[in-house]
Structures are given as C-alpha cells and as structure tokens.
Amino acid sequence: MRVVGEGIEPGVYPIQEAIELADNQGLDLVEISPKAVPPVCKIIDYKKFLYEQKKKQKELKSKQVKVVVKEIRFGPNTDDHDFNFKLNHAKKFLADGSKVKAYVFFKGRTIVFKERGEILLLKFAQELVEIGLVEQMPKLEGKKMIMMIQPLKKK
C-alpha cells in the first residue's frame, strides 16, 4: 500500500510495515483512497482529523444565510386602515431581513374581484418600493393571489 504523511518518505510499503511506521510515531494509519492501485493510506492523528472536520462543518453552517418568509394575508375588500396596519408589519419584516409573502385570499364568490386583489397587491408593492424588491409579481394560484417581496441588499 502507498503511504503518505508528515515525516515519512512517501512510498509503497507492505501493510505490516506501514502499521509499524504509524505506531512508531504514535499516530494512526488511515485509508484515504481504497480504490487506487495500490490503496493510499495517510499517517495522521485521527481524533485531531475528526475534530478539524467537525470544526469546518460548523464554520460552513454558521456562514449559511437562513431565509425567513413572513406571510401577510389580505381579503379583496381590505380597508385602508387594515392595509396600513399590515403595511407597517411588512416594513418591519423587510427591515429585519425576512422575505414577505403577501397574498389575497378569495373566499366563496369573492373570486370575481380578482382585479381588486391584484390592484391591492400592486399598491402594497408600490408602498414598499424603498425597502423591498418584488421577487414575484401577483399570480393567481387556486383561491390565492400571491406576491413575493424580498428585502433590498444593504450597502
């Protein structure tokens, strides 16, 4: 088997000799590439190797951005006061860095007011133009007209 590692001349050694080399240094013989011809092994401290792997995984996980989606629901006949109340909530959500999913829910026969729902969502997007960017224009999906807004990137 081919053996590599610090303080060792890389080369092909019999298995028993490779194990003795690792034991002499107080380290472990770890198989890295079993399908190679001959198989490749490395002499390292296995516990330290596992610790460093775990540390790298944790670091990568901490750098990931978690996307939070907040929902705001309207009816096709939403009043101005309710609209402003929900608009303030959306501003707060976007300021915190969350995406906003605004939708108009059509109940029963209110589905005939599709235009009213679309106008409401476009007005909502217009009010949020300084702090949010429309990711998805209003689209009717079943009984809901949905629009996605993402926060603007901070400089």
Summary of the structure (lengths in Angstrom):
residues: 155
radius of gyration: 30.0
end to end distance: 54.5
largest distance: 82.9
contacts: 394
relative contact order: 0.12
helix: 42%
strand: 31%
